[in-house]
Amino acid sequence: MLRLRRVSRSAPAHASPTGPVTPHVAQNTSNRRSAIDRRTTRHPGYAISQRLRPRIEESFGWIKTVGGLRKTRHRGTARVGWLFTLTAAACNLIRLPKLLAAA
C-alpha cells in the first residue's frame, strides 16, 4: 500500500512550502478528446511547465536507460535512494561540459 509522507503534522501530504502542488500533465492535441481541458491549460504556469518538461524528462530517461534504474538491483528505500543519487550525480557530470561551454 502506498502511503504519502507528510512534511509536517500541520501540512497536508500534497502541500509544498510554496503552496499547493498542481500536477501538470500533457494535453492530447491529436484528433481525439483530451482529458485536460481549457481550465487547466489557460494558466501561465501550465505553459511554463510544458516548456521545461523535455529538460526534466531527458534526465529521467537517461537515468532509466543508461544509468540502469529501469529495474533496481537493490531493495529498500535507503539503498535505492543512494543508487538514484549516485546515478543523478553521474548524469549531472555528463551534462557539465555542455553547460560550461554554453556559459
CORVENCOR-V174526 format. One record per pair of residues at least 12 apart in sequence whose C-alpha atoms are under 10 Angstrom apart, sorted by the first residue. I is the first residue (numbers start at 0). J is the second residue. If there is no record, write none. Layout:
i=(I & I)
j=(J & J)
This chain:
i=(21 & 21 & 21 & 22 & 22 & 22 & 23 & 23 & 23 & 23 & 23 & 23 & 23 & 23 & 23 & 24 & 24 & 24 & 24 & 24 & 24 & 25 & 25 & 25 & 25 & 25 & 26 & 26 & 26 & 58 & 58 & 58 & 58 & 59 & 59 & 61 & 61 & 61 & 62 & 62 & 62 & 62 & 62 & 62 & 63 & 63 & 65 & 65 & 66 & 66 & 66 & 66 & 66 & 66 & 66 & 67 & 67 & 67 & 68 & 68 & 68 & 71)
j=(39 & 44 & 45 & 39 & 45 & 48 & 35 & 39 & 40 & 44 & 45 & 46 & 48 & 49 & 52 & 39 & 40 & 45 & 48 & 49 & 52 & 40 & 45 & 48 & 49 & 52 & 39 & 40 & 49 & 87 & 90 & 91 & 94 & 87 & 90 & 86 & 87 & 90 & 83 & 86 & 87 & 88 & 89 & 90 & 83 & 86 & 86 & 90 & 82 & 83 & 85 & 86 & 87 & 89 & 90 & 82 & 83 & 86 & 82 & 83 & 86 & 83)
